[in-house]
Structure formats: C-alpha cells, structure tokens
Amino acid sequence: MNTLILSQLDSPQGPLRLVIDAQGRVHALDFTEGLSPARRRMGFGAAQGGLRAGPAPASVSDALARYFDGDWAALDALPVRTQGDALQEQVWAALRRIPAGRTVSYGQLARSLGLQDPRAAIDVGAANAANPIALIIPCHRVVAATAACAATPGAWCANAGCWRTNTLWRRRR
C-alpha cells in the first residue's frame, strides 16, 4: 500500500490540509473547516492505515505561498492523483484548463465537454463539488449562469462559505 502523508499548512485564507504520496502527487487539499471531499478522502486513507503525519514538500508549500502572493500560475505544474469516476476525471481535467482570472458557468463547462443536454450542468456541478483538491483543481472558477457563487452542498466553498470563493475572485481583479 502507498502511504499517504498528511500535512497542515497556513494560508491567508485559513489553515489547509494536504495529502500527498511518496511521489509528491497531491491527493487532497482543502481548508480545515467543514466536511469536504478531501476530508472524506483523508478519512479513507486513515481507515486503510495508510495516512501518516509529515511535512509538506517544499515544492507544494512554495507553490501555495506564491499562489497566495498573486502568482496565479504557481499551482499549474503541481502533479495530482485523483480517483474519480469517468465524468469526474473529465471535469477535473477541464477545471485545470480554465485560465486564472476567468470563470465559466456549469453549463459552459458541460458544453465544452461535449455534453449538450442542459441538465448536464447538474452532473458537472456534482463532479465539481466532489473535487478533492481545492485550488490546484480550481473548482472556484465555475459559477452559476448568473455569475454568482453557487456552492454545491459538499463542495469546499460551500463548507467554507462563499466568502472564500468571493475573496479569491476579488484578489484576481
């Protein structure tokens, strides 16, 4: 079994939890309050006996520091390891292609993935809410058609409050 390493990091937006593997791939990143997809993933690792406390690698902590200092591309090259279903993996990959400073609606994202049924935005929203790697997989760049924060129950911004998502948006303007 691949042992996962749990680290705690400080950020201007609040404390973060990070889970990485021995290869330095990020498995989970979230803010510490609330029940998030990342927190559920961390619980799975702990239940399997494969989660231990340890320091965050400098590459990740440095990238996060640069990101919060305004280098919006600082997280782009960080390797991730996700374990979702086919649609989740497709949505999460598409989220990483949304340029910093831009937002798209759930419907726009669904159409960009070739999903033409208007109801597909709901499925895209569910995949977005299941994102276990906040910030690096930038789920906060997807908004409702009205351009409002539409935090889906279970999403990190729903747990942490839309205030954090709104703060991230304002910092980029």
C-alpha positions as CSV (number, residue, x, y, z in Angstrom):
1,M,0.0,0.0,0.0
2,N,1.2,3.5,-0.8
3,T,1.4,5.5,2.4
4,L,-0.1,9.0,2.2
5,I,1.3,11.9,4.1
6,L,-1.0,14.4,5.8
7,S,0.4,17.9,6.3
8,Q,-1.1,21.1,7.8
9,L,-0.3,24.4,6.1
10,D,-1.2,28.0,6.9
11,S,-2.6,30.3,4.2
12,P,-4.1,33.8,4.1
13,Q,-7.5,32.1,3.5
14,G,-7.2,29.9,6.6
15,P,-5.5,26.6,7.5
16,L,-5.1,23.9,4.8
17,R,-4.9,20.1,5.0
18,L,-2.7,18.5,2.3
19,V,-2.4,14.8,1.4
20,I,0.4,13.7,-0.8
21,D,2.0,10.4,-1.8
22,A,5.7,9.5,-1.8
23,Q,6.0,10.6,-5.4
24,G,4.9,14.1,-4.4
25,R,1.5,13.9,-6.1
26,V,-1.3,15.8,-4.4
27,H,-4.2,13.5,-3.5
28,A,-6.2,16.1,-1.4
29,L,-6.1,19.7,-0.4
30,D,-8.7,21.6,1.5
31,F,-9.4,24.2,4.1
32,T,-9.7,22.7,7.5
33,E,-13.3,23.6,8.4
34,G,-16.3,21.6,7.2
35,L,-16.7,18.2,5.6
36,S,-15.2,18.3,2.2
37,P,-14.4,15.6,-0.4
38,A,-10.8,15.9,0.5
39,R,-11.6,15.3,4.2
40,R,-13.6,12.2,3.3
41,R,-10.6,11.0,1.2
42,M,-8.3,11.6,4.2
43,G,-10.6,9.5,6.3
44,F,-10.4,6.7,3.8
45,G,-6.6,6.8,3.9
46,A,-6.6,6.8,7.7
47,A,-9.0,3.9,7.8
48,Q,-6.7,1.9,5.5
49,G,-3.8,2.6,7.8
50,G,-2.0,4.4,5.0
51,L,-2.1,8.0,6.3
52,R,0.7,9.5,8.5
53,A,1.6,13.0,9.5
54,G,4.5,14.6,7.9
55,P,5.8,17.9,6.5
56,A,4.6,19.3,3.2
57,P,7.2,19.1,0.4
58,A,8.8,22.4,-0.3
59,S,7.6,22.3,-3.9
60,V,4.0,22.3,-2.7
61,S,4.3,24.7,0.1
62,D,6.4,27.1,-2.0
63,A,3.8,26.9,-4.9
64,L,1.0,27.6,-2.5
65,A,2.8,30.6,-1.0
66,R,3.5,32.0,-4.5
67,Y,-0.2,31.5,-5.4
68,F,-1.4,33.4,-2.4
69,D,1.1,36.1,-3.2
70,G,-0.5,36.6,-6.6
71,D,1.3,34.2,-8.9
72,W,-1.9,32.5,-10.2
73,A,0.0,30.0,-12.3
74,A,2.1,28.8,-9.4
75,L,-0.1,25.7,-8.9
76,D,-0.4,24.7,-12.6
77,A,2.5,22.3,-12.7
78,L,1.9,20.5,-9.4
79,P,1.2,16.8,-10.0
80,V,-2.1,15.5,-8.7
81,R,-3.6,12.0,-8.2
82,T,-7.4,11.9,-8.5
83,Q,-9.6,8.9,-8.2
84,G,-13.0,9.8,-9.5
85,D,-15.4,8.2,-12.0
86,A,-15.0,9.0,-15.7
87,L,-17.1,12.2,-15.7
88,Q,-15.4,13.5,-12.5
89,E,-11.9,12.9,-14.1
90,Q,-13.0,14.7,-17.2
91,V,-14.5,17.7,-15.3
92,W,-11.4,17.9,-13.0
93,A,-9.1,17.9,-16.0
94,A,-11.2,20.7,-17.7
95,L,-11.1,22.7,-14.5
96,R,-7.3,22.8,-14.6
97,R,-7.5,24.3,-18.1
98,I,-9.6,27.3,-17.1
99,P,-7.2,30.2,-17.0
100,A,-6.6,32.1,-13.8
101,G,-8.8,35.1,-13.5
102,R,-11.6,33.6,-15.7
103,T,-14.8,31.9,-14.7
104,V,-17.2,29.7,-16.6
105,S,-20.7,28.6,-15.9
106,Y,-21.6,25.0,-15.2
107,G,-23.5,24.9,-18.5
108,Q,-20.5,26.3,-20.4
109,L,-18.2,23.7,-18.9
110,A,-20.7,20.9,-19.7
111,R,-20.9,22.1,-23.3
112,S,-17.1,22.3,-23.6
113,L,-17.0,18.7,-22.6
114,G,-19.4,17.8,-25.4
115,L,-22.5,17.4,-23.1
116,Q,-25.4,19.1,-24.9
117,D,-28.2,18.3,-22.6
118,P,-28.9,21.4,-20.5
119,R,-29.3,19.1,-17.4
120,A,-25.6,18.1,-17.8
121,A,-24.8,21.2,-15.9
122,I,-26.1,19.4,-12.8
123,D,-23.8,16.5,-13.3
124,V,-20.9,18.9,-13.9
125,G,-21.8,20.6,-10.7
126,A,-21.8,17.3,-8.8
127,A,-18.4,16.5,-10.2
128,N,-17.1,20.0,-9.3
129,A,-18.4,19.5,-5.7
130,A,-16.6,16.2,-5.4
131,N,-13.3,17.8,-6.2
132,P,-10.8,16.6,-3.5
133,I,-8.0,19.1,-4.5
134,A,-9.1,22.7,-3.9
135,L,-7.2,25.5,-5.5
136,I,-5.0,23.2,-7.6
137,I,-8.1,21.9,-9.3
138,P,-9.8,25.3,-9.3
139,C,-13.4,24.4,-8.7
140,H,-13.9,28.1,-7.6
141,R,-13.6,29.1,-11.3
142,V,-17.0,27.6,-12.0
143,V,-20.1,29.7,-11.2
144,A,-23.8,29.7,-11.7
145,A,-25.2,31.1,-15.0
146,T,-25.8,34.3,-13.1
147,A,-22.1,34.5,-12.3
148,A,-22.8,34.0,-8.6
149,C,-21.1,31.6,-6.3
150,A,-23.3,28.6,-6.4
151,A,-21.6,26.4,-3.9
152,T,-23.0,22.9,-4.2
153,P,-23.6,21.1,-0.9
154,G,-20.4,19.2,-0.1
155,A,-18.1,21.5,-2.1
156,W,-15.3,23.1,-0.2
157,C,-16.6,26.6,-0.9
158,A,-20.0,25.5,0.5
159,N,-18.4,24.2,3.6
160,A,-16.0,27.2,4.0
161,G,-18.6,29.7,2.8
162,C,-18.8,31.5,-0.5
163,W,-16.9,34.3,1.2
164,R,-13.7,32.4,0.5
165,T,-14.5,31.9,-3.2
166,N,-15.5,35.6,-3.5
167,T,-12.3,36.6,-1.8
168,L,-10.3,34.5,-4.3
169,W,-12.2,36.1,-7.2
170,R,-11.6,39.7,-5.9
171,R,-7.9,39.1,-5.5
172,R,-7.5,38.3,-9.2
173,R,-9.1,41.5,-10.4
